[in-house]
Amino acid sequence: MLELRPSCECCDTELPPDAPNAMICTFECTFCKDCVDNRLQGVCPNCSGNFSPRPVRPTSALKKFPASTVRVHNPAGC
């Protein structure tokens, strides 16, 4: 199950579970679409992988399987 991290690792923008602009790599590194496109040029700074849009977890499933509250913020890696 995906963690659904709450923010962009680069700019710390809020990315709630239903955020249409959340992007992830295969290791679930999480960034906003703006950082992926304009700062990272589509390459994850942590694993060198590419990004895909993060799936949206239905609200009904969030009660049983909540999103992560752990923020990962590493502006130096951007």
Contacts in CASP RR format, 6 or more apart in sequence:
PFRMAT RR
TARGET T0000
AUTHOR 0000-0000-0000
METHOD contacts of the structure
MODEL  1
MLELRPSCECCDTELPPDAPNAMICTFECTFCKDCVDNRLQGVCPNCSGN
FSPRPVRPTSALKKFPASTVRVHNPAGC
1 65 0 8 1.000
2 24 0 8 1.000
2 28 0 8 1.000
2 54 0 8 1.000
2 55 0 8 1.000
2 57 0 8 1.000
3 28 0 8 1.000
3 67 0 8 1.000
3 68 0 8 1.000
3 70 0 8 1.000
4 17 0 8 1.000
4 54 0 8 1.000
4 57 0 8 1.000
4 67 0 8 1.000
4 68 0 8 1.000
5 15 0 8 1.000
5 28 0 8 1.000
5 30 0 8 1.000
5 67 0 8 1.000
5 68 0 8 1.000
5 70 0 8 1.000
5 71 0 8 1.000
5 72 0 8 1.000
6 14 0 8 1.000
6 15 0 8 1.000
6 16 0 8 1.000
6 67 0 8 1.000
6 68 0 8 1.000
6 69 0 8 1.000
6 70 0 8 1.000
6 71 0 8 1.000
7 13 0 8 1.000
7 14 0 8 1.000
7 15 0 8 1.000
7 30 0 8 1.000
7 71 0 8 1.000
7 72 0 8 1.000
7 73 0 8 1.000
8 15 0 8 1.000
8 30 0 8 1.000
8 31 0 8 1.000
8 32 0 8 1.000
8 35 0 8 1.000
9 29 0 8 1.000
9 30 0 8 1.000
9 31 0 8 1.000
9 46 0 8 1.000
9 72 0 8 1.000
9 73 0 8 1.000
9 74 0 8 1.000
9 78 0 8 1.000
10 31 0 8 1.000
10 32 0 8 1.000
10 35 0 8 1.000
10 39 0 8 1.000
10 40 0 8 1.000
10 74 0 8 1.000
10 75 0 8 1.000
10 77 0 8 1.000
10 78 0 8 1.000
11 32 0 8 1.000
11 34 0 8 1.000
11 35 0 8 1.000
11 75 0 8 1.000
11 78 0 8 1.000
12 71 0 8 1.000
12 73 0 8 1.000
12 75 0 8 1.000
13 32 0 8 1.000
13 34 0 8 1.000
13 35 0 8 1.000
15 21 0 8 1.000
15 22 0 8 1.000
15 30 0 8 1.000
15 32 0 8 1.000
15 54 0 8 1.000
16 67 0 8 1.000
17 56 0 8 1.000
17 57 0 8 1.000
17 62 0 8 1.000
17 67 0 8 1.000
18 56 0 8 1.000
18 57 0 8 1.000
18 59 0 8 1.000
19 32 0 8 1.000
19 54 0 8 1.000
19 56 0 8 1.000
20 53 0 8 1.000
20 56 0 8 1.000
21 32 0 8 1.000
21 33 0 8 1.000
21 34 0 8 1.000
22 30 0 8 1.000
22 31 0 8 1.000
22 32 0 8 1.000
22 33 0 8 1.000
22 53 0 8 1.000
22 54 0 8 1.000
23 30 0 8 1.000
23 31 0 8 1.000
23 32 0 8 1.000
23 33 0 8 1.000
23 36 0 8 1.000
23 51 0 8 1.000
23 52 0 8 1.000
23 53 0 8 1.000
23 54 0 8 1.000
24 30 0 8 1.000
24 31 0 8 1.000
24 51 0 8 1.000
24 52 0 8 1.000
24 53 0 8 1.000
24 54 0 8 1.000
25 44 0 8 1.000
25 46 0 8 1.000
25 47 0 8 1.000
25 49 0 8 1.000
25 50 0 8 1.000
25 51 0 8 1.000
25 52 0 8 1.000
26 47 0 8 1.000
26 49 0 8 1.000
27 44 0 8 1.000
27 46 0 8 1.000
27 47 0 8 1.000
29 44 0 8 1.000
29 45 0 8 1.000
29 46 0 8 1.000
29 47 0 8 1.000
29 72 0 8 1.000
30 54 0 8 1.000
30 72 0 8 1.000
31 40 0 8 1.000
31 44 0 8 1.000
31 51 0 8 1.000
35 78 0 8 1.000
36 42 0 8 1.000
36 51 0 8 1.000
39 78 0 8 1.000
40 51 0 8 1.000
40 78 0 8 1.000
42 50 0 8 1.000
42 51 0 8 1.000
43 49 0 8 1.000
43 50 0 8 1.000
44 50 0 8 1.000
44 51 0 8 1.000
45 77 0 8 1.000
45 78 0 8 1.000
57 65 0 8 1.000
57 67 0 8 1.000
END
